[in-house]
Amino acid sequence: MKARITIAASALALLSLTGCASQAQLDEQNKKLDAINAQLVQITQNQQIQIMGQAETNRWLKRSSEQGR
C-alpha cells in the first residue's frame, strides 16, 4: 500500500513540475494521502489483533479437544 501512495505522490510531483498541478492541489492531495495511509495503518493493526485472537482461540480449541480424548 505504501508503494501505491509513493507512486501517487511521485506522479503528483511530476505534474507539479510540468505545471499541471498547483502547490495547493499538491498539498491537498498529500493531506488525503496521509489520511489514507493512517487508515491503512489502523486497518493493518486491527487485522493483526484479529489474527492473534484467532490463533489464541485455535490453541484453546486444540487443547480442549486433546483433553477430551
N, CA, C and O atoms as CSV, one atom per row, in Angstrom:
chain,resi,resn,atom,element,x,y,z
A,1,MET,N,N,0.809,-1.189,0.000
A,1,MET,CA,C,0.000,0.000,0.000
A,1,MET,C,C,0.859,1.263,0.000
A,1,MET,O,O,0.541,2.247,-0.668
A,2,LYS,N,N,1.946,1.217,0.756
A,2,LYS,CA,C,2.810,2.390,0.797
A,2,LYS,C,C,3.406,2.665,-0.579
A,2,LYS,O,O,3.657,3.816,-0.938
A,3,ALA,N,N,3.632,1.595,-1.348
A,3,ALA,CA,C,4.183,1.775,-2.693
A,3,ALA,C,C,3.204,2.544,-3.567
A,3,ALA,O,O,3.611,3.403,-4.349
A,4,ARG,N,N,1.923,2.245,-3.440
A,4,ARG,CA,C,0.913,2.961,-4.227
A,4,ARG,C,C,0.880,4.432,-3.860
A,4,ARG,O,O,0.774,5.300,-4.725
A,5,ILE,N,N,0.974,4.704,-2.554
A,5,ILE,CA,C,0.966,6.089,-2.104
A,5,ILE,C,C,2.196,6.813,-2.627
A,5,ILE,O,O,2.105,7.959,-3.066
A,6,THR,N,N,3.335,6.154,-2.584
A,6,THR,CA,C,4.571,6.751,-3.087
A,6,THR,C,C,4.466,7.034,-4.574
A,6,THR,O,O,4.888,8.092,-5.040
A,7,ILE,N,N,3.903,6.088,-5.324
A,7,ILE,CA,C,3.738,6.280,-6.771
A,7,ILE,C,C,2.809,7.451,-7.044
A,7,ILE,O,O,3.081,8.276,-7.916
A,8,ALA,N,N,1.709,7.523,-6.298
A,8,ALA,CA,C,0.765,8.624,-6.495
A,8,ALA,C,C,1.421,9.966,-6.176
A,8,ALA,O,O,1.235,10.944,-6.900
A,9,ALA,N,N,2.182,10.005,-5.096
A,9,ALA,CA,C,2.864,11.246,-4.726
A,9,ALA,C,C,3.895,11.629,-5.778
A,9,ALA,O,O,4.055,12.808,-6.094
A,10,SER,N,N,4.593,10.638,-6.320
A,10,SER,CA,C,5.579,10.908,-7.372
A,10,SER,C,C,4.905,11.444,-8.622
A,10,SER,O,O,5.404,12.368,-9.264
A,11,ALA,N,N,3.766,10.855,-8.963
A,11,ALA,CA,C,3.032,11.320,-10.145
A,11,ALA,C,C,2.583,12.761,-9.953
A,11,ALA,O,O,2.652,13.568,-10.880
A,12,LEU,N,N,2.128,13.082,-8.755
A,12,LEU,CA,C,1.704,14.454,-8.492
A,12,LEU,C,C,2.885,15.417,-8.536
A,12,LEU,O,O,2.748,16.551,-8.995
A,13,ALA,N,N,4.026,14.974,-8.065
A,13,ALA,CA,C,5.217,15.822,-8.125
A,13,ALA,C,C,5.590,16.106,-9.570
A,13,ALA,O,O,5.960,17.230,-9.910
A,14,LEU,N,N,5.494,15.094,-10.419
A,14,LEU,CA,C,5.785,15.294,-11.839
A,14,LEU,C,C,4.795,16.259,-12.474
A,14,LEU,O,O,5.177,17.104,-13.283
A,15,LEU,N,N,3.523,16.134,-12.108
A,15,LEU,CA,C,2.524,17.067,-12.624
A,15,LEU,C,C,2.856,18.493,-12.204
A,15,LEU,O,O,2.690,19.437,-12.977
A,16,SER,N,N,3.323,18.633,-10.980
A,16,SER,CA,C,3.681,19.953,-10.490
A,16,SER,C,C,4.845,20.530,-11.291
A,16,SER,O,O,4.852,21.717,-11.618
A,17,LEU,N,N,5.812,19.700,-11.599
A,17,LEU,CA,C,6.970,20.165,-12.358
A,17,LEU,C,C,6.581,20.602,-13.768
A,17,LEU,O,O,7.205,21.492,-14.346
A,18,THR,N,N,5.550,19.972,-14.313
A,18,THR,CA,C,5.113,20.342,-15.661
A,18,THR,C,C,4.078,21.453,-15.623
A,18,THR,O,O,3.624,21.913,-16.671
A,19,GLY,N,N,3.700,21.888,-14.426
A,19,GLY,CA,C,2.759,22.994,-14.313
A,19,GLY,C,C,1.307,22.572,-14.365
A,19,GLY,O,O,0.431,23.428,-14.488
A,20,CYS,N,N,1.018,21.283,-14.274
A,20,CYS,CA,C,-0.363,20.808,-14.374
A,20,CYS,C,C,-1.080,20.797,-13.029
A,20,CYS,O,O,-2.302,20.657,-12.990
A,21,ALA,N,N,-0.362,20.938,-11.944
A,21,ALA,CA,C,-0.989,20.945,-10.627
A,21,ALA,C,C,-0.378,22.071,-9.802
A,21,ALA,O,O,0.835,22.281,-9.812
A,22,SER,N,N,-1.234,22.784,-9.095
A,22,SER,CA,C,-0.743,23.878,-8.256
A,22,SER,C,C,-0.224,23.318,-6.930
A,22,SER,O,O,-0.487,22.168,-6.579
A,23,GLN,N,N,0.505,24.142,-6.218
A,23,GLN,CA,C,1.011,23.721,-4.910
A,23,GLN,C,C,-0.143,23.425,-3.965
A,23,GLN,O,O,-0.073,22.486,-3.172
A,24,ALA,N,N,-1.199,24.218,-4.046
A,24,ALA,CA,C,-2.366,23.983,-3.188
A,24,ALA,C,C,-2.993,22.625,-3.487
A,24,ALA,O,O,-3.423,21.918,-2.576
A,25,GLN,N,N,-3.043,22.262,-4.778
A,25,GLN,CA,C,-3.587,20.954,-5.152
A,25,GLN,C,C,-2.702,19.834,-4.619
A,25,GLN,O,O,-3.196,18.819,-4.127
A,26,LEU,N,N,-1.401,20.027,-4.720
A,26,LEU,CA,C,-0.469,19.026,-4.196
A,26,LEU,C,C,-0.595,18.889,-2.685
A,26,LEU,O,O,-0.581,17.780,-2.151
A,27,ASP,N,N,-0.719,20.016,-2.003
A,27,ASP,CA,C,-0.866,19.984,-0.549
A,27,ASP,C,C,-2.140,19.247,-0.150
A,27,ASP,O,O,-2.135,18.442,0.781
A,28,GLU,N,N,-3.225,19.527,-0.856
A,28,GLU,CA,C,-4.499,18.860,-0.570
A,28,GLU,C,C,-4.399,17.365,-0.839
A,28,GLU,O,O,-4.892,16.550,-0.058
A,29,GLN,N,N,-3.761,17.013,-1.945
A,29,GLN,CA,C,-3.600,15.598,-2.276
A,29,GLN,C,C,-2.730,14.895,-1.234
A,29,GLN,O,O,-3.011,13.760,-0.847
A,30,ASN,N,N,-1.683,15.567,-0.786
A,30,ASN,CA,C,-0.818,14.981,0.246
A,30,ASN,C,C,-1.572,14.765,1.553
A,30,ASN,O,O,-1.361,13.761,2.235
A,31,LYS,N,N,-2.456,15.707,1.907
A,31,LYS,CA,C,-3.278,15.536,3.107
A,31,LYS,C,C,-4.170,14.309,2.968
A,31,LYS,O,O,-4.324,13.530,3.908
A,32,LYS,N,N,-4.755,14.146,1.782
A,32,LYS,CA,C,-5.618,12.988,1.540
A,32,LYS,C,C,-4.815,11.695,1.608
A,32,LYS,O,O,-5.272,10.706,2.181
A,33,LEU,N,N,-3.622,11.700,1.027
A,33,LEU,CA,C,-2.773,10.510,1.058
A,33,LEU,C,C,-2.342,10.177,2.485
A,33,LEU,O,O,-2.278,9.005,2.858
A,34,ASP,N,N,-2.048,11.196,3.275
A,34,ASP,CA,C,-1.695,10.962,4.679
A,34,ASP,C,C,-2.862,10.336,5.437
A,34,ASP,O,O,-2.672,9.431,6.250
A,35,ALA,N,N,-4.078,10.827,5.162
A,35,ALA,CA,C,-5.264,10.274,5.823
A,35,ALA,C,C,-5.485,8.824,5.409
A,35,ALA,O,O,-5.808,7.977,6.242
A,36,ILE,N,N,-5.311,8.542,4.124
A,36,ILE,CA,C,-5.458,7.170,3.626
A,36,ILE,C,C,-4.417,6.271,4.281
A,36,ILE,O,O,-4.732,5.162,4.714
A,37,ASN,N,N,-3.189,6.744,4.352
A,37,ASN,CA,C,-2.122,5.954,4.968
A,37,ASN,C,C,-2.436,5.658,6.435
A,37,ASN,O,O,-2.228,4.537,6.899
A,38,ALA,N,N,-2.930,6.649,7.157
A,38,ALA,CA,C,-3.283,6.442,8.566
A,38,ALA,C,C,-4.387,5.393,8.698
A,38,ALA,O,O,-4.356,4.558,9.602
A,39,GLN,N,N,-5.357,5.445,7.790
A,39,GLN,CA,C,-6.438,4.454,7.821
A,39,GLN,C,C,-5.906,3.058,7.518
A,39,GLN,O,O,-6.318,2.084,8.147
A,40,LEU,N,N,-4.998,2.959,6.562
A,40,LEU,CA,C,-4.419,1.658,6.217
A,40,LEU,C,C,-3.605,1.087,7.375
A,40,LEU,O,O,-3.638,-0.117,7.627
A,41,VAL,N,N,-2.880,1.946,8.072
A,41,VAL,CA,C,-2.116,1.503,9.240
A,41,VAL,C,C,-3.073,0.969,10.303
A,41,VAL,O,O,-2.814,-0.072,10.907
A,42,GLN,N,N,-4.184,1.682,10.532
A,42,GLN,CA,C,-5.164,1.241,11.528
A,42,GLN,C,C,-5.794,-0.086,11.123
A,42,GLN,O,O,-5.974,-0.968,11.963
A,43,ILE,N,N,-6.128,-0.234,9.852
A,43,ILE,CA,C,-6.701,-1.487,9.355
A,43,ILE,C,C,-5.718,-2.635,9.565
A,43,ILE,O,O,-6.101,-3.716,10.014
A,44,THR,N,N,-4.457,-2.394,9.239
A,44,THR,CA,C,-3.428,-3.424,9.405
A,44,THR,C,C,-3.292,-3.830,10.870
A,44,THR,O,O,-3.190,-5.016,11.183
A,45,GLN,N,N,-3.291,-2.848,11.760
A,45,GLN,CA,C,-3.192,-3.149,13.188
A,45,GLN,C,C,-4.399,-3.961,13.655
A,45,GLN,O,O,-4.248,-4.914,14.419
A,46,ASN,N,N,-5.585,-3.589,13.204
A,46,ASN,CA,C,-6.792,-4.329,13.578
A,46,ASN,C,C,-6.733,-5.765,13.075
A,46,ASN,O,O,-7.123,-6.692,13.783
A,47,GLN,N,N,-6.247,-5.946,11.859
A,47,GLN,CA,C,-6.132,-7.295,11.307
A,47,GLN,C,C,-5.146,-8.130,12.123
A,47,GLN,O,O,-5.397,-9.305,12.390
A,48,GLN,N,N,-4.039,-7.530,12.514
A,48,GLN,CA,C,-3.050,-8.254,13.315
A,48,GLN,C,C,-3.640,-8.681,14.656
A,48,GLN,O,O,-3.387,-9.793,15.120
A,49,ILE,N,N,-4.418,-7.809,15.273
A,49,ILE,CA,C,-5.066,-8.137,16.543
A,49,ILE,C,C,-6.057,-9.282,16.346
A,49,ILE,O,O,-6.121,-10.202,17.162
A,50,GLN,N,N,-6.826,-9.221,15.263
A,50,GLN,CA,C,-7.797,-10.285,14.988
A,50,GLN,C,C,-7.099,-11.617,14.738
A,50,GLN,O,O,-7.558,-12.657,15.210
A,51,ILE,N,N,-6.012,-11.591,14.011
A,51,ILE,CA,C,-5.266,-12.824,13.725
A,51,ILE,C,C,-4.710,-13.414,15.021
A,51,ILE,O,O,-4.756,-14.627,15.224
A,52,MET,N,N,-4.187,-12.558,15.892
A,52,MET,CA,C,-3.674,-13.046,17.176
A,52,MET,C,C,-4.802,-13.675,17.991
A,52,MET,O,O,-4.607,-14.712,18.626
A,53,GLY,N,N,-5.973,-13.053,17.975
A,53,GLY,CA,C,-7.119,-13.604,18.694
A,53,GLY,C,C,-7.558,-14.938,18.125
A,53,GLY,O,O,-7.895,-15.857,18.871
A,54,GLN,N,N,-7.555,-15.047,16.805
A,54,GLN,CA,C,-7.928,-16.308,16.168
A,54,GLN,C,C,-6.923,-17.403,16.508
A,54,GLN,O,O,-7.305,-18.546,16.759
A,55,ALA,N,N,-5.654,-17.058,16.515
A,55,ALA,CA,C,-4.614,-18.039,16.844
A,55,ALA,C,C,-4.785,-18.522,18.283
A,55,ALA,O,O,-4.650,-19.714,18.559
A,56,GLU,N,N,-5.078,-17.606,19.188
A,56,GLU,CA,C,-5.287,-17.986,20.592
A,56,GLU,C,C,-6.516,-18.881,20.725
A,56,GLU,O,O,-6.491,-19.862,21.467
A,57,THR,N,N,-7.576,-18.553,20.019
A,57,THR,CA,C,-8.785,-19.387,20.037
A,57,THR,C,C,-8.484,-20.776,19.505
A,57,THR,O,O,-8.941,-21.770,20.069
A,58,ASN,N,N,-7.724,-20.852,18.432
A,58,ASN,CA,C,-7.368,-22.149,17.857
A,58,ASN,C,C,-6.535,-22.979,18.829
A,58,ASN,O,O,-6.742,-24.186,18.951
A,59,ARG,N,N,-5.593,-22.338,19.520
A,59,ARG,CA,C,-4.783,-23.054,20.513
A,59,ARG,C,C,-5.665,-23.575,21.646
A,59,ARG,O,O,-5.496,-24.706,22.100
A,60,TRP,N,N,-6.601,-22.749,22.098
A,60,TRP,CA,C,-7.503,-23.147,23.171
A,60,TRP,C,C,-8.369,-24.323,22.729
A,60,TRP,O,O,-8.549,-25.281,23.481
A,61,LEU,N,N,-8.906,-24.251,21.507
A,61,LEU,CA,C,-9.735,-25.344,20.994
A,61,LEU,C,C,-8.933,-26.637,20.871
A,61,LEU,O,O,-9.435,-27.721,21.168
A,62,LYS,N,N,-7.692,-26.511,20.433
A,62,LYS,CA,C,-6.849,-27.698,20.293
A,62,LYS,C,C,-6.586,-28.332,21.656
A,62,LYS,O,O,-6.690,-29.549,21.810
A,63,ARG,N,N,-6.247,-27.506,22.642
A,63,ARG,CA,C,-6.013,-28.030,23.994
A,63,ARG,C,C,-7.279,-28.681,24.548
A,63,ARG,O,O,-7.215,-29.741,25.170
A,64,SER,N,N,-8.413,-28.051,24.322
A,64,SER,CA,C,-9.683,-28.588,24.820
A,64,SER,C,C,-9.995,-29.933,24.195
A,64,SER,O,O,-10.442,-30.852,24.881
A,65,SER,N,N,-9.762,-30.051,22.892
A,65,SER,CA,C,-10.067,-31.319,22.222
A,65,SER,C,C,-9.086,-32.408,22.642
A,65,SER,O,O,-9.462,-33.578,22.721
A,66,GLU,N,N,-7.840,-32.043,22.913
A,66,GLU,CA,C,-6.851,-33.026,23.361
A,66,GLU,C,C,-7.165,-33.513,24.771
A,66,GLU,O,O,-6.938,-34.681,25.087
A,67,GLN,N,N,-7.677,-32.643,25.610
A,67,GLN,CA,C,-8.022,-33.028,26.976
A,67,GLN,C,C,-9.261,-33.918,27.002
A,67,GLN,O,O,-9.442,-34.706,27.930
A,68,GLY,N,N,-10.104,-33.796,25.999
A,68,GLY,CA,C,-11.332,-34.574,25.941
A,68,GLY,C,C,-11.134,-35.993,25.456
A,68,GLY,O,O,-12.073,-36.788,25.485
A,69,ARG,N,N,-9.947,-36.326,25.017
A,69,ARG,CA,C,-9.693,-37.677,24.484
A,69,ARG,C,C,-9.559,-38.689,25.575
A,69,ARG,O,O,-9.344,-39.870,25.298
